[in-house]
Amino acid sequence: MSDEEIQFEDVAYREPLKARRPDLDPRVACIAYRVPQHEDLPIFLDRKTADAIERHALRDTSVELGGILLGKECVDEVTGLPFVWVTEALEAKHYENTQASFTYTHDSWEEITRERDAKHPELDIVGWYHTHPDFGIFLSSHDLFIHHNFFDQPLQVAYVVDPIRQDRGFFQWKDGRMVQVGGFWLCDERGDRMALARFVNELEGIPTADGGGGGGGLSPRLEAELFAMLSRPQTVAVATDRGQSAAVFSLLGMFVGALAVAGFIWLQTLGRTLVDQSEAIKSLKVAQEKSTVSSRDQITAERVSAKEAALDAILHDVKVDPASPKLSARLSEVLAQRDEAQRAMGRLKVEKDALADKTVALDHEVLAIKINTDAEREKAKKNEEELRQKNADLTKQNDELQDVAEEYKRMAKDNGLSDLRKKYQWAWYLALAGWCGFAASGIGLAAALARGESDDHDRPSNSEPPHTTISIT
């Protein structure tokens, strides 16, 4: 569709609004991009809107993109001088564009009108923007035609962005023609002035301390480069790269496998050590319980011995009347009980001695288990040190392999191997040609010698060589 067929009669613009300039408002932070001139139209662009335009421009740098600028056409309430404040931007979704041109269509304008009425009915159309990827900042004849016919209000501006050369600029009406302003202001709320400063530094190519873009996140350029890198098709690797990758991944697989085997061995050793320690603790607990029982038995035996001694003293002091058979029988019964208690005491003493011997043996076994556990722990520690050394050796071999791969890749890139192969092939061809020539010369010489011998054999023996007669007149 040609430019002459586009009509915008349904677009209405409001009268300039009396307002305070943003750079004079204490609630707004403003930072100049480039150097605004005194005679230029003051143009104020919100940071979030500028960021959206930058991201739109970087989305596709192979063709021109564009959209509409929304905001307020104002006059300063103190000085009465005009200024423009751009607060929103709408992307053109239905348009005709090429590598070096951008054209609005009826569909694009209707879509922009509907979107403005739905989202920002209180804002004016204060201009338009489009991109010049790697063309620079200017207005072509086609751009001037669009602006003269469709954005001819005195305060309507044009914004051009070159995402390749990282440049941008506004154009204003002045004396009936479009001229570029020396600079403009970027605005944000007073509390976001740090983010605004980072964003302006990003636009002007000034490095910041934290390296971040406006808003504290990824800058528009870094975000576009990241998307381009993620969407870039992967190239098919050559056989050399595949071989190098296979070698590297094989080495990594061996390394991971060695670590897995070492970990399994270490876990097995640790498990056996824990089992041995658990058994030793159980044995020690049993020995302690038996020792407690033995101690109780010893106390009981001591008490019985004391009772027996007391009983013996009493019986020693008691004098029995032979004429009293009942008392005599009772004394015999008591003496029998004493003898039985002494025999039980003897048995308990034997059992106590046996338990003491078994306790000593268990103590020796516990000590041996502890020694074996310490030995296993030292062995596991030694194995761990050996595995760590092997890990370091494998890492060193991996680094050496990567260095060799990089060197081979560099040599392949410089065509060093290709040149050497070509030289070797030429040397082989020359050698083969030399050998062929030498063989041909040998065959010719042998044939000449054979022909001479045949002539000598056919000539008669008495024949004389021919004489040449020279006649002189």
C-alpha positions in Angstrom: 0.0 0.0 0.0 1.4 3.4 -0.9 1.7 6.3 1.4 -0.9 8.4 -0.5 -3.6 5.8 0.3 -3.3 6.1 4.1 -5.7 8.5 5.7 -5.8 9.7 9.3 -8.8 12.1 9.4 -10.2 10.4 12.5 -7.2 11.4 14.6 -7.8 14.4 16.9 -5.3 16.3 19.0 -6.0 18.3 22.1 -4.7 21.8 22.9 -1.3 22.1 24.6 -1.7 21.7 28.3 -0.3 24.1 30.9 2.0 22.2 33.2 5.3 22.5 35.1 8.4 21.2 33.2 9.6 17.9 34.6 13.1 19.2 35.2 11.7 21.9 37.5 9.4 19.5 39.4 10.9 18.2 42.7 9.0 14.9 42.4 10.7 14.0 39.0 14.3 13.1 38.3 15.7 14.2 34.9 19.0 13.5 33.3 20.0 14.9 29.9 21.0 12.6 27.0 23.7 14.4 24.9 23.5 18.2 25.2 20.1 19.8 24.7 20.5 23.3 23.1 18.8 26.4 24.4 16.9 27.0 21.1 15.7 23.4 20.8 12.3 22.2 21.8 12.6 20.6 25.3 11.7 16.9 24.9 11.2 14.7 28.0 11.1 10.9 27.6 10.2 8.5 30.5 12.8 5.9 31.2 10.4 2.9 31.0 9.1 4.1 27.6 12.7 4.6 26.4 13.6 1.1 27.6 10.6 -0.4 25.8 11.6 1.3 22.6 15.2 0.1 22.9 14.1 -3.5 23.4 11.7 -3.2 20.4 14.5 -1.8 18.3 16.9 -4.7 19.2 14.2 -7.4 18.6 15.0 -7.5 14.8 17.9 -5.5 13.4 17.5 -6.8 9.9 14.6 -4.5 9.0 13.1 -1.2 10.2 10.6 -1.3 13.1 8.4 1.5 14.5 5.5 2.7 16.6 3.7 5.8 18.0 4.7 8.1 20.8 2.1 9.1 23.4 2.3 11.9 25.9 1.4 15.5 26.4 2.0 18.6 24.3 2.6 21.2 27.0 3.4 24.9 27.6 5.3 25.9 30.8 3.0 27.5 33.3 5.6 30.0 34.3 7.5 30.9 31.1 4.8 30.0 28.6 7.4 28.1 26.5 6.4 24.8 24.9 7.8 21.4 25.7 6.8 17.7 24.9 6.6 15.0 27.5 6.6 11.4 26.1 5.2 8.9 28.6 4.1 5.9 26.6 4.8 4.1 23.3 2.7 1.8 21.2 4.3 -0.7 18.8 3.0 -0.8 15.2 1.8 -4.4 14.7 0.5 -4.2 11.1 3.0 -2.4 8.8 5.0 -2.7 5.7 8.8 -2.6 6.2 12.0 -3.5 4.4 15.6 -3.2 5.3 15.6 0.5 4.7 11.9 1.7 5.0 9.0 1.6 7.4 5.4 2.4 6.3 2.1 2.5 8.3 -1.0 0.9 6.9 -4.7 1.3 7.6 -4.6 -1.8 9.8 -1.6 -0.6 11.8 -3.2 2.8 12.4 -6.6 1.3 13.4 -4.8 -1.1 15.8 -2.9 1.8 17.4 -6.0 3.9 17.7 -7.9 1.0 19.4 -5.0 0.3 21.7 -4.6 3.9 22.7 -8.4 4.4 23.3 -8.4 1.2 25.5 -5.2 1.8 27.5 -4.3 5.5 27.3 -7.3 7.6 26.3 -6.0 10.6 28.2 -2.8 10.9 26.2 -2.1 12.7 22.9 -0.2 11.3 19.9 2.9 13.4 20.2 4.9 11.8 17.4 6.3 8.5 16.1 9.5 6.4 16.3 11.3 4.0 14.0 14.6 2.3 13.7 17.5 2.7 11.3 19.6 -0.4 11.8 23.2 0.5 10.9 22.1 3.6 8.8 22.6 6.3 11.4 20.3 9.0 12.7 18.5 11.0 10.0 15.2 11.3 8.3 15.0 10.0 4.8 12.7 11.4 2.1 10.2 8.6 2.9 10.4 9.5 6.6 9.9 13.2 5.9 6.9 12.4 3.7 5.3 10.4 6.6 6.0 13.2 9.1 4.8 16.0 6.8 1.5 14.3 6.0 0.6 12.5 9.2 2.5 14.2 12.1 2.3 17.9 11.0 1.3 19.4 14.4 3.9 22.0 15.6 4.9 20.0 18.7 4.8 16.5 17.1 8.3 14.9 17.0 10.1 12.0 15.4 12.4 9.6 17.3 15.0 7.6 15.4 17.0 4.7 17.0 20.0 2.9 15.4 20.4 -0.3 17.4 23.6 -1.4 15.6 25.5 1.8 16.1 23.9 2.4 19.5 22.7 6.0 18.6 19.4 7.8 18.8 17.9 11.2 18.4 14.8 13.4 18.2 13.7 15.6 15.4 11.4 18.7 15.8 9.5 21.1 13.6 11.6 24.3 13.1 10.9 27.0 10.5 8.7 24.6 8.5 11.3 21.8 8.3 12.5 18.9 10.5 15.8 19.4 12.3 17.5 17.2 14.9 17.7 18.5 18.5 21.1 18.5 20.3 19.8 16.3 23.1 16.8 15.4 25.2 15.9 14.5 28.8 15.2 11.1 30.3 12.8 11.2 33.3 11.7 8.9 36.2 10.4 9.2 39.7 12.7 10.8 42.2 13.1 7.5 44.1 14.4 5.7 40.9 17.1 8.2 40.0 19.8 5.6 40.5 18.2 3.3 37.9 17.7 6.3 35.7 21.4 7.2 35.9 22.4 3.6 35.1 20.1 3.6 32.1 21.5 6.9 30.7 25.0 5.6 31.1 24.0 2.5 29.2 22.6 4.6 26.3 25.7 6.7 26.1 28.1 3.8 26.5 29.5 4.9 29.9 30.4 1.9 32.1 28.8 1.8 35.5 30.2 0.4 38.8 27.8 -2.6 38.9 27.7 -3.2 35.2 23.9 -3.3 35.2 21.4 -1.7 32.9 18.5 0.6 33.8 16.2 -0.8 36.4 18.9 -3.1 38.0 18.2 -6.1 35.6 19.5 -7.0 32.2 20.1 -4.1 29.9 18.1 -4.1 26.6 21.3 -4.8 24.6 22.4 -7.7 26.9 18.9 -9.1 26.8 18.8 -9.0 23.0 22.2 -10.6 22.7 21.2 -13.3 25.1 18.0 -14.1 23.1 20.0 -14.1 19.9 22.6 -16.5 21.4 19.8 -18.8 22.6 18.0 -18.8 19.3 21.1 -19.1 17.1 21.1 -22.4 15.2 23.8 -24.8 16.3 26.5 -25.6 13.7 27.4 -29.1 12.8 30.8 -29.9 14.4 33.6 -31.3 12.1 35.1 -34.8 12.7 38.0 -33.3 14.6 35.7 -31.5 17.1 33.7 -34.7 17.5 36.8 -36.7 18.2 38.0 -34.1 20.7 34.6 -34.0 22.4 34.5 -37.8 22.5 38.0 -37.9 24.1 37.1 -35.3 26.7 33.8 -36.9 27.6 35.5 -40.3 27.8 38.0 -38.9 30.2 35.3 -37.3 32.2 33.4 -40.6 32.2 36.4 -42.5 33.5 36.9 -39.8 36.2 33.3 -40.0 37.3 33.4 -43.8 37.3 36.5 -43.8 39.4 34.9 -41.5 41.9 31.8 -43.8 42.0 33.9 -46.9 42.6 35.9 -45.1 45.3 32.8 -43.9 47.0 31.3 -47.4 46.9 34.4 -48.9 48.5 34.5 -46.2 51.1 30.9 -46.7 52.0 31.4 -50.5 52.3 34.5 -50.0 54.5 32.5 -47.5 56.7 29.6 -49.9 57.0 31.9 -52.8 58.1 33.6 -50.5 60.6 30.2 -49.4 62.0 29.1 -53.0 62.3 32.3 -54.0 64.2 31.9 -51.1 66.5 28.3 -51.9 67.2 29.3 -55.6 68.0 32.1 -54.3 70.3 29.7 -52.0 72.1 27.2 -54.9 72.6 29.9 -57.2 74.0 31.1 -54.4 76.3 27.5 -53.9 77.5 27.1 -57.6 78.2 30.4 -57.7 80.1 29.3 -54.7 82.1 26.0 -56.4 83.0 27.8 -59.6 84.0 30.3 -57.6 86.1 27.4 -55.9 87.9 25.8 -59.3 88.6 29.2 -60.6 89.9 29.5 -57.6 92.1 26.1 -58.2 93.6 26.9 -61.9 94.1 30.2 -60.9 95.8 28.3 -58.6 98.2 25.8 -61.3 98.9 28.7 -63.8 99.6 30.3 -61.3 101.9 27.1 -60.9 103.8 26.7 -64.7 104.1 30.2 -65.0 105.3 29.6 -62.3 107.9 26.4 -64.1 109.0 28.3 -67.5 109.1 31.0 -65.9 111.3 28.4 -64.5 113.6 26.6 -67.8 113.7 29.9 -69.7 114.4 30.6 -67.2 117.3 27.1 -67.8 118.7 27.4 -71.5 118.4 30.8 -71.4 120.0 29.4 -69.6 122.9 26.3 -71.8 123.2 26.6 -74.7 125.6 24.1 -77.5 124.9 22.8 -79.7 127.7 23.2 -83.3 126.7 20.0 -84.1 128.6 18.0 -81.9 126.1 17.7 -83.9 122.9 15.4 -81.3 121.3 18.0 -78.6 121.6 20.7 -80.9 120.3 18.6 -81.7 117.2 18.1 -78.1 116.6 21.8 -77.4 116.9 22.6 -80.2 114.4 20.1 -78.7 112.0 21.6 -75.3 112.3 25.1 -76.7 111.7 23.9 -78.6 108.6 22.4 -75.3 107.2 25.7 -73.6 107.9 27.7 -76.3 106.0 25.2 -76.0 103.1 25.7 -72.2 103.1 29.5 -72.7 103.1 29.3 -75.0 100.1 27.0 -72.5 98.2 29.5 -69.8 99.0 32.2 -71.9 97.5 30.3 -72.5 94.3 29.6 -68.7 94.1 33.3 -68.0 94.5 34.2 -70.4 91.7 31.6 -68.8 89.4 32.8 -65.3 90.4 36.4 -66.3 89.5 35.2 -67.7 86.1 33.2 -64.5 85.4 36.3 -62.4 86.2 38.4 -64.5 83.8 35.8 -64.1 81.1 35.5 -60.4 81.7 39.3 -60.1 81.3 39.0 -62.1 78.0 36.2 -59.8 76.8 38.3 -56.8 77.6 41.1 -58.2 75.5 38.7 -58.8 72.6 37.3 -55.2 72.9 40.8 -53.9 72.8 41.6 -56.0 69.7 38.4 -54.8 68.0 39.3 -51.2 68.7 42.8 -51.8 67.3 41.3 -53.4 64.1 38.8 -50.5 63.8 41.7 -47.9 64.0 43.6 -49.9 61.4 40.6 -50.0 59.1 40.1 -46.2 59.6 43.7 -45.6 58.7 43.4 -47.8 55.7 40.2 -46.0 54.6 42.0 -42.6 55.1 44.9 -43.8 53.0 42.6 -45.0 50.3 40.9 -41.7 50.3 44.2 -39.9 49.9 45.1 -42.2 47.0 41.8 -41.5 45.4 42.3 -37.7 45.9 45.7 -38.0 44.3 44.2 -40.0 41.4 41.5 -37.3 41.0 44.2 -34.6 40.8 46.1 -36.7 38.2 43.0 -37.2 36.2 42.2 -33.5 36.4 45.7 -32.6 35.3 45.4 -35.1 32.4 42.1 -33.5 31.5 43.7 -30.1 31.4 46.6 -31.3 29.3 44.1 -33.0 26.9 42.1 -29.8 26.6 45.4 -27.9 26.0 46.3 -30.4 23.2 42.8 -30.1 21.8 43.0 -26.3 21.7 46.4 -26.4 20.1 45.2 -28.9 17.5 42.2 -26.8 16.9 44.3 -23.7 16.5 46.6 -25.5 14.1 43.6 -26.8 12.1 42.2 -23.2 12.1 45.5 -21.8 10.7 45.5 -24.5 8.0 48.9 -25.6 9.2 48.1 -29.3 8.8 46.5 -28.7 5.5 49.6 -26.9 4.1 51.8 -29.7 5.4 49.6 -32.3 3.8 49.7 -30.4 0.5 53.5 -30.1 0.6 53.8 -33.8 1.4 51.6 -34.7 -1.6 53.6 -32.5 -3.9 56.9 -34.0 -2.7 55.4 -37.5 -3.3 54.3 -36.6 -6.8 57.7 -35.2 -7.7 59.5 -38.2 -6.3 57.1 -40.5 -8.3 57.8 -38.5 -11.5 61.6 -38.7 -10.8 61.4 -42.5 -10.4 59.4 -42.9 -13.5 61.9 -40.8 -15.5 64.8 -42.8 -14.1 63.1 -46.1 -15.0 62.4 -44.8 -18.6 66.0 -43.7 -19.0 67.2 -47.1 -17.8 65.0 -48.9 -20.2 66.1 -46.7 -23.1 69.8 -47.2 -22.3 69.3 -51.0 -22.1 67.6 -51.0 -25.4 70.4 -49.0 -27.1 73.0 -51.4 -25.7 71.1 -54.4 -26.9 70.8 -52.9 -30.4 74.5 -52.2 -30.6 75.5 -55.8 -29.7 73.1 -57.1 -32.4 74.7 -54.9 -35.1 78.2 -56.1 -34.1 77.1 -59.7 -34.3 75.5 -59.4 -37.9 78.6 -57.6 -39.4 81.1 -60.1 -41.4 84.4 -60.6 -39.7 86.6 -59.8 -42.8 84.7 -56.8 -43.8 86.5 -53.6 -43.6 85.1 -50.4 -42.6 83.8 -48.3 -45.4 86.2 -45.8 -46.9 85.2 -42.3 -47.8 86.8 -41.0 -51.0 87.1 -37.3 -51.3 87.7 -36.1 -54.8 89.3 -32.7 -55.2 88.9 -31.2 -58.6 
